[in-house]
Amino acid sequence: MSYPDCFNCIDCGVNTGEINEYYMVYNFLWWGVVRTSGMLCIGCLENRLKRKLTKYDFPKLPVNNENDNKKSERLKDRLNSG
């Protein structure tokens, strides 16, 4: 499946859909370091936060289902870490 350019990470340019890193974090967290709309891969968001994401950063929403096999290993790790 091909994803449009709007899925590209605004920092590194990787297509977050193609690497299976489509997720949502809490608004206060996102707007605290991003201040724009767009996508970030997990690594780039963590670089901006200067820390590793944990399960407490992700609201309980269907998009953040850690049992979804269409998630990158990195994203599944963060959704399960605490």
C-alpha positions in Angstrom: 0.0 0.0 0.0 1.2 3.4 -0.9 0.7 6.3 1.5 0.4 10.0 0.4 3.1 12.6 1.3 1.0 13.9 4.1 2.2 10.8 6.1 5.8 12.0 5.8 7.6 12.8 9.0 8.1 16.5 9.2 11.6 16.1 10.6 13.2 13.2 8.8 10.9 12.7 5.8 10.2 8.9 6.3 6.6 7.9 5.4 5.1 7.0 8.8 2.3 5.0 7.1 4.8 2.8 5.3 6.8 2.1 8.4 3.6 1.5 10.4 4.0 4.4 12.9 0.6 5.9 12.7 -0.4 6.9 16.3 -1.8 9.7 18.5 -0.3 11.1 21.7 -2.0 13.4 24.1 -2.6 16.9 22.7 -0.6 18.6 25.5 2.4 16.5 24.6 2.2 17.0 20.9 1.6 20.7 21.0 4.3 21.2 23.6 7.0 20.2 21.2 5.5 20.2 17.7 3.4 23.4 17.5 2.2 22.5 14.0 0.1 19.8 12.3 1.7 16.9 10.4 3.3 13.6 11.2 6.4 12.6 13.2 7.9 9.1 13.4 8.5 7.8 16.9 12.2 8.6 16.8 11.7 12.2 15.8 9.0 12.8 18.4 11.3 11.3 21.0 14.2 13.5 19.8 12.0 16.6 20.3 10.8 15.4 23.7 14.4 14.4 24.7 13.0 11.1 26.1 11.5 7.8 25.2 7.8 7.5 24.9 5.8 5.3 27.3 2.3 3.9 27.3 1.2 6.8 29.4 1.8 9.2 26.5 -0.8 7.5 24.3 -4.6 8.0 24.9 -6.7 4.9 24.9 -8.0 5.2 21.3 -8.4 2.5 18.6 -5.4 4.0 16.6 -3.2 3.2 19.6 -4.2 -0.5 19.9 -1.0 -2.2 20.9 -2.3 -5.6 19.6 -2.6 -4.3 16.1 -0.1 -6.3 14.0 0.2 -3.3 11.6 2.4 -1.4 14.1 6.1 -1.1 14.0 8.1 -3.0 16.6 9.3 0.4 18.0 5.7 1.7 18.3 4.5 -1.6 19.9 7.3 -1.3 22.4 6.4 2.2 23.4 2.7 1.3 23.7 3.6 -1.4 26.1 6.4 0.3 28.1 5.8 2.0 31.4 
